[in-house]
Amino acid sequence: MLRSAPSRLIVFGVFSFIMLGIFFASLIGLLSPIESLVSLPLGLLQQAFGGITRQVSEVLSTVADLQDLRRRNTELERALINFQAELVELRELRADYQRLAALQNYRGANTDKQFLAATVIGRDTTGLLRSIILDRGSRDGVRVGMPVVTELGLVGRIYRVGATTSQVQLITDTNSFVNARLQLTRAEGAVQGTAAGGLRMLYIPLADEVRDGDSVVTSGIGGKFPRGILIGQVTSSRLDDSKLFKEAQVRSLIDFNRLEIVLIITNFEPADLTTFSTPTAP
């Protein structure tokens, strides 16, 4: 233990002497070549680490930008979905307005009739009867036999009535017969629905003229419909199979598969002609 203490003092002294020597050598410039030699690799290391730091910063910045872009893209997609939903709603509102405006114009041009607007809520899918279901019933004053129209013409007539709904037999049904008249030539006949969903006018007298493009309107004969309601237009005509009458193909202006809103004529009561039927022989 006594010998180790002087040894430590000697080592400390030598180390201090060396450090002082290096310090004074640096002050007088003797270490400049060595410092330059050492600073070169340190500078290269500093540049390398600086480049790596910049690249890491750029990568982190790019990742942050991508996350921001993804967030903004998600926000834009949500905004686009909301915009499309609003656009669809506005288009529906515009279509409803146009339909209601057309029906209102029809009402204004037929002040002798009272109308009840109804929405189509169902269609016949069985094929047994071409019909539509309306959201109006007996509670709204709807009765069997009331005519149903749009601004484009005759749709049909009320066939069945419930408390809040009613069923309309379309004029395109094969069991539907509407007494009709050609507007120009005044020739009369009956319009029947066809199996294909079209219309044809039957029992036109041979002597009467039938012109393509002539309008077909209700005649009022039989008392089932008011007179003068548009049914359609003649597209062609020919002799029927019996050669006793003419028949005409009639095109309605109504697309019966796209009906949405209709008008029920509520102040028309079908005539009951059974009172005037021919009495049977006793």
C-alpha positions, 0 to 999 in steps of 0.5 A: 500500500505504501509503494502504490501511492508514489506510483499513482503520483508518478502516473498522474504527473506524467499524464498531466505533463503530457496533457500540458504538452499537447495543450501548448503544442496546439496553441503554437500550431504544432498539432495543426496537421494532426488536427486537419487529418482527424477533422477530415473523417469527422467532417465526413461522418458529420455529413453522412449523419446529416444526410441520414438525418435529412432523409429520415426527416423527409421520410417522416414528412412524407408519411405525415403528408400521406396520412393528411392526404388520406384523411382529406380523401376520406373527408372528400369521399364523405362529402361526395356521398352526402352531395350525391344523396342531396342531388338524388333528393333534389332530383326527386323533388323536381320530378314530383314538382313537375308531375304535380304542376302538370296535374294542377294544370289539368285540374285548372283546365277541367273546372267542371270536375273535382279531383283527388290526388293519389299516389301509386303504392302497388301494382298487380303482379299476378297477371290476372288483372292489369291494375295499380293500388292507390293510397286512397280509400273509402275514408277519402270518399273513393267509391267503385267506378270512379274514373282515374286520370292523369294530365295525359289521359285516362288511366282506368277506373276504381275496381275495389275499395278498402278503408285506406286503399283502392285498386284501379283496373287499367284500361290496358286490362283485357277485361276493360272496355271503354266506349270511345270516339275518334275526335276528328271523324266522330266514328265510335267504337270500344277501346279494349286492352290487349294481352301485350298491354296495348290498346285497340279500338273495336267495332268501328263501322265500315262506313266511318273513316279512320285516320292515323294520328286521330285522337281517341276520347271517351264518348260517354256512351254507357255512362261508365266514364265522362265524355271527352277524356283522352285515351290515346292516338290511332297508329294504324287501322284494318278490317277485323277478322269478321270483316264487319267492322274496322279496328284501330291500334291505339297508343296511349300517351301514358307509360302505365309501368311508371305511374306514380301520381294520379287523379281520381274524379270524385264528382262523377257517378257511373250511370246505372242503365239496368233500369232501362234494360229490355224486359224479359217476356213472361 
